[in-house]
Amino acid sequence: MADEISMGSSFGTFEEQDKILVALSGGVDSSVCIRILRDQGFDVQAVVIRFSLAHDAAVEAARAVARQMNVPLTVEDCTEAFEREVIVPFCAQYCAGRTPNPCVLCNPGVKFAALARVADRLGIHFIATGHYARVEQENGFYYVRAALSAERDQSYMLYGLSQEILSRLCLPVGEFEKDDIRAMATEAGLVSADAPDSQEICFIPDGDYAAYIAARGGVPLHGHFIGPDGEDLGVHQGAWHYTVGQRRGLNIAYGSPLFVRRIRPDGNIELARGGDEFFTGIVLTDAARTDGKPFAPGQRYGVKVRSRAAAAPCAVQSVENGLLTLCFDEPQRAPAPGQAAVLYDGELVRGGGVIAEMLEEAPETRPCRS
C-alpha cells in the first residue's frame, strides 16, 4: 500500500491510497510513469484511449506495454467525442484562417474527462499521465506547474484543466528530464524504450492537415497576398496553408523576406517585412483563471502565445463583454488567432484563453499603455 507516499509538488502526500489509473499511450513517457508510481508503492491500472482510426497503432502499443508490465488495461473508445470536440472545430477553424491547437481542445473535454470517467467506473480516485508538467496546491486551489525540463514542458497544453481534475492528478514525469525517462525505460527493458516522441497532430499521421481537411469536404478562405506597402502580390493557395509568422512556402519573389502578418476574414493575407510581424497586445476569448477568480485590469502575468514560446511579461488592460485584453511589455512576434494564450505566475499556470485579435497600435496611442 502507498502509505504516506510523497510525490513532491506533483502529487502531494496521501494516506491509505493504493490505486491510481494511468493514461497509457504506449509511448515511453506514460510507460515510465507506470514504473515510477509502482516504485512509489501504488497499485497501478491503465487505460488507453482510442480517439480515432489513426490511434489504433497506439492502442496496440499500449497493449504490448501493459502485457510486459502486467498492468490491467482498459480500452476506452472516445471516437465520437473526439470527432465532435476536436476534429470538427479543428477543421472549421483552419478553414476560417485560424490556427487551432488540437491538444488544447482535447485535454479538458475529451482526454482527461475520459480518464476521470474510467477511474470512477473502476472505483479509483487518483489519475496520472505522462505529461511533462507538475501539479501544485496553493491557498486551497490546484494549479498546473511547469515541468522541471524547460525543453519538454507541456504545462501550456494543460491550462484548461478543472479543479476537479487537478485535485486528482499526478504528473510524475514532470520531475525529470527526457534523457532520464529514456534511461529508466532502457534500464527496465521496456518495449517502449525507443518509441518515437508523439506527433503534434496525432490524428493526422502524415502531418498534411490541409489534405486531411480537404478530404473531409472543407473549403479554405481564398484571396490574395497583400504586400507590406498594400500591393497585390497575387492569389494564394488557400488560408489553411498559412499561419501568422510563417515565412517558408509563400513562393513570392520579393526584394526581402516576407512573413505572414495577418489572415483577414475576407481571405486576403497581409505580409510584412522582417520585424513588422510583432504586435503590442492580444484580445482573448473564453478566458478563465484556473481558480475561477475574475481577471481585473492591472493584473500582471507572463503569457505564452504558443507552446514553445517564452513567457512574455504582460498586463491585463481590460475585461469587457467576455473579452480579455492583454498588453505586452515588449511587442511579441506573431501571436496567431486560434492559438491558446496561457498565463503564468512564475512556474504556475494561472489560466488562459484563445487569441481572437492582435493589437498593433503605436505605443503612444495603443490602448494597452499603462
N, C-alpha and C positions, 0 to 999 in steps of 0.2 A: 504494500500500500504506500502511496505517496504521502506519507505523514510529515507535516511541516516541511514540505518541499519548497525551496525558494528558487524562483526563476529570474531573479533580478528585476529590472524595470519592465521586462516584457510580460511578466506574469504575476508578480507579487508572491505572497505566501498563503497557502491554503491548507486547511486541515481536513482530514477524513475524506479526501477526494482521490480516487484512484483510477478514474476513467476519463479519457479525452478522445475526441474524434478529430482526425487529421484529414484535410482535403489532400488527397494523393493524386498527383498528375502523372506519375510515372517518371518524372524527372529527378535530378539529383537533389534539388533543394527540399522538396517535400519528403523524399526518401530519408534524407539525413534528419529532417525534422522528427520523423518517427523514432530514429535511433536516439536522438538527444532526449526525447521525452521518456523513452524506455529506460535510458541510463539514469534518469531522474526518479524512476520507480513507478511511472504511470502505466496503467493498463490501456494500451492504445488500440483503437479501432480506426478504420479508414473508410473514406468514401471517395469514389471517383465520379465526377460529374460529366455527363455526356451533353455537351452544348449543341453539337451539330454533327453532320456526317463527317466533317473534317476531323472530329475528335475521336473517331473510332480507334485510330492507332494509339492515342493516349490512353484510352480505356484498356487496351491490351497491354500496354507498357505498365500501367498501374496494377493490373492483374499479376504480371510477372514479378513485380516488386513485392506485392502482398504475399504471393506464394513463397518467395525466397525468405521474407522476414516473418512468415507465419502470422500475418495480421488479418483478422476478419475484414472483408471488404464488401461494401455496399456499392452498387452501381445505380446512380440516380439520373434519370433522364430528364433533362431540362430543355429539350429542343424547342418546345412551344414557347416557353418563357423567353428563351434566348432570341428566338426569331422576333418576338413581339418587342422586347425591351432593348435589344442591342442591334440586331441586323437591320430591321426596318428603319429605325431612326438614323442609324449609321449611313445607310444608303440615301435616305431623304436629305440629310444634311450635306453630304457630298454633292448631290445633285443641285443643291441650292448655293454651292460655292463656299461652304463652311468646312472646317476641319475637325471632325469629332474624334474623341479618343474612346475606342470601344471598351478598354479595360475600366475606365471611369464609369461608363454606362453600365457595365456588367456587375461590378463588385457589390454595390449596395442592393440592387434589385434582383439579382439572379444568383451569383456565386455564393455570397455569404448568407443570403436568405435560404438557399438550398442546404448549405452546410448546417445552419441552425435548425432547419426543419428536420433533417435526418437525425441530428443529435437528439432532438426532442423525442422523435419516434423511438429511438434506441434507449431513451432514459439517461442520456449523457448530457451534463451541463456544459462542460468546457469544450472549446473547439480550437483548432490550430491550423495554420497554413505555413507554407514555405516562403512567404514574402520576406524580403529584406526590409524590415521595419520593426518597430517595437511599440508597446503599449504602456502608457504611464498614467497613474491616477494622481490627480491634483485637486484639492479642495472639493472632494466628493464627485468629481467628474473624471471620465476616462478620455484620453487623447492618444492619437497616433503620434509616435515619436520617430524621428529619423533613425535609420539604421546606423550601426557602428561603421559600416562600409559606405563612405560617401559615394563611391563609384557605383555601387549596386543599389543604393537606397531606392525603395519603392513607396515611400510614405505618400508621395503625391497621388498615387493611384488609389489610395485608401481614404481620401479625405471625406468621402460621403458616408462612411460607416456610422451607424447609430450608437447611442449609449448602450442599448440592449446588447448589440453585437460586441462592442468593445469591452464591456464588462465580463464577457465570457471568453475573450480571445487571447490566445498565446501565440507569439511570433518568435520562437527561439532562434531561428536562423539569423534574425536581425542583430544578434550579438556577435556575429562572426564575419570574417572576410570570405569572399568566394573561394579563394585558394584553400582556406581551412575546411570549407564544406566539401570540396573535391577530395581533399586528403582524407577526411573522415570516411567518405564513401569508398575510396580506394582501400583504405585500411580494413574496412568491414567487408570488402569484396562484393559490394552491391552491384547488381546488374545495371543500375542507372549511373554508375560512377563516371562514365564517359558520355552520358547523354548530352546532346547539344542544348544550349540555352533556349528557352521558349521564344517563339516568334511574337512580334508586336501585334500582328493581326492574326489571331490563332485560327480563325475560320476561313482565312484566305491563304492557304499554304504557299502559293507561288508569289504572294505579295502584289499581284496585279489587281488592285482594288477597282480600277476603272473598268477592266474587262469583267470583273465579277458583278459590278453594279449594272453594267450594260446587259449582261446575260439575264439579269432579273427584270429587264424592261425599263431600267432607269434612263432618264434623259437629262444630260447636264445643261447648265446655262451656257449659251453660246454668245459670242460677242467679239469685240476687238481688243487688241492690246493698245493701251493709251500710254504714250511715251512721257518722259519726265517733263517735257515742255507742252504737253497737251496734244502732241501729234498722233495721228492714227498710224500704228505700226503693223496693221494687218489683222486678219482673223486668227483667233486662237483655236485650239483643238477641242475646247470644252472645259468648263471651270473645274471639273473634278480632277483634271490633270495637274492642277497647280495649287499651291498653298502660299500664304503670306510668308515672305522671307526667302522664297525659292529663287535660285539663280540658274542652276543647270536645267537643261531641257527646254529652254524658251525658244531656241532656234531663231534668234533675231540678230541680224548683223547691225551692230551699233558701235560707235566710237569708244565706248567704255562699258564695263559690265553693268548689267541691269538686274534688278531684283523685283519680285512681285511685292508691291506695297499694299494693295487693297484689291479685293474682288467685289465689285459693285453688285447690288441687287439686279441691275439691268443686264448683267452678264459681261460687261466690259471689265478689263483687268488693268489697273493702274500699275505702271512700272516706275521704278526710281533708280537713280544712280546710287552707288555705294555710299552709305552714311545717311541716306534720306529715307531709309525704311525703319527709322526709330520713331517712337511715339511717347508722348508725355504722360499718358494715363490710359485707363480702360474703364469700360462700363460692364458690369456683370449682371446676369440674370440668375435666378434660382440660387442666390447667395444665402448661405446659412452658416452659423457657427456650430461647432461640434457640441458645445454645451447648451445650445438652444437660446443663449442670450442674444439680445439685439446688437446689431452694429450701430456705431454712433460716429458722427463726424469728429475728426481729430484722432481717432484710434490709429495706432501705428503697428505695422506688420512688416514681415518680409514676404514677398509674393513671388511664387514661381509661375511663370506664364507657359511653361512646358515642362515635361517630366525631368529633363536633363539640364534645365536652366538653373543658374544660381538664384537664390532668393534675393530679390531686389528690395531695398527699403522703400516703403510707400506709406501713404496716409489715406484714411477714409475721408473723401471730400464731401460726399452727400449720400443720403439714403432716401430715395424718393420713388414712389409708385412701383415698388418692388425692384428697383434698380439700385445697385451699389456702385458708386463712382470712386475709383482709386486714383491717386496721383503718385507717380513715381518721383523719388528724389532726383533721379537722373533718367533721361529718356531710355527706354528699353527697346531692343531690336525685335521687330516682327511678332508681336502678340497676335495670334490668329483667332478670329471668331470661330466658335465651336469648341475650342480647346478649353480645358479647365484652367482657372487661376486659383492656386492653392495658397492659403495664408498661414504663415508660420510666426511663432513667437520663440525665437531661438530654434531648438530642435523639435518643438511641439507644434503639431498641426492644429490650428485654431478653427479652420473652416475653409470655405471656398465657394466658387460659383463658376458659371460658364461665361466666357468672354463673348459679349454681344457687339461691342464697338471699341474702336481705338480712338483716342483723343490726340489731336495734333496741333492744338492752338499754340501760338508763340508763347514763350514763358511769361512775357509781360501781360498777356491777356487771357491765358488759359484759366478755366475755372478751377483747376487743381491748385492754383497758387495759394499758399498759406499766408 
